[in-house]
């Protein structure tokens, strides 16, 4: 009898529980939109606002650090002659000073040191000016051009705007970049639109490109550059490529002429090395061999029955190579016993790893004969 009472009691409890659950289940679908959906929408809103804030805050904080590089040119006007209701332009008139924006740069120190690309200020006889985002103009006192990289440091005259303080950028670390990482580019697009902002991602790392214009006389091989989908236009050269923390991780340098959203930037660590070298020596104290050359690939070597290496097209007078006896037409096949190979051990790459004053052993192939020359590296001439 006692057991029967216990079983009946348990049965009543189970039935009551099932009844309560059956009443609650139909209400669950109606509770989902009111409880879960607002949470999802809230998370989506927070994500969107955060992404926008990264760009907005970066531009607010470091947009003033981006400058425009202006070249001052002299143009001759034509005298205008009037004939009744008509007019024509005739003989040359007086010369007029004109300015044109040619690139971008960014401030790295309060004492007026600015980074840009070497190709932006390649005219050594040219006169340049720096214009800040708030339209303050500074005359350029000195330009230091790195002979090994497409980098130039500009020193400006602060006396013209002594009351204005310059805001340097924050420099990051390009050794930790990852493909897919969000980036922001700032510069004077098309030489006209100051502080143009574009965004994208890092599309590739360690790219090797040949940048420049053969018709303009400037072509340079750039290795280990950053590929980005952030739009880089003419005039953006020399401007900063920043990460989501607002740190400069690259210098916008080139754009692929045959593609869309394919831009390239020099890693900031390359520029940091250049700045360190400059701060220690007051100039770019780089080792200098003194040859103009063209790399010979293995296929080309086999085809012409010559060795693989660096074919010397020209020897600079009074350079290290000239003093050692290197001649035009020589092929440098080894340096200190290490083979000179295209891409793997390019001549410039090997020399860049040396120091001024180092003595090297060059293995030379000349007219079918191979021999060694000793060469002592000098400091590169001022650029």
Secondary structure, 3 states (H helix, E strand, C coil): CHHHHHHHHHHHHHHHHHHHHHHHHHHHHHHHHHHHHHHHHHHHHHHHHHHHHHHHHHHHHHHHHEEEEEEEEEEEEEEEEEECCEEEEEEEEEEEEEEEEEEEEEEEECCCEEEECHHHHCCCCCEEEEECCCCCEEEEEEEEECCCCCCEEEEECHHHHCCCCCCCCEECCHHHCCCCCEEEEEEEECCCEEEEEEEEEEEEEEEEEEEEEHHHCEEEEEEEEEEECCCCCCCCCCCEEECCCCEEEEEEEEECCCCCCCEEEEEHHHHHHHHHHHHHHCCCCCEECCEEEEEECHHHHHHHCCCCEEEEEEECCCCHHHHHCCCCCCEEEEECCEECECCCECHHHHHHCCCCCCEEEEEEEECCEEEEEEEECEECCCC
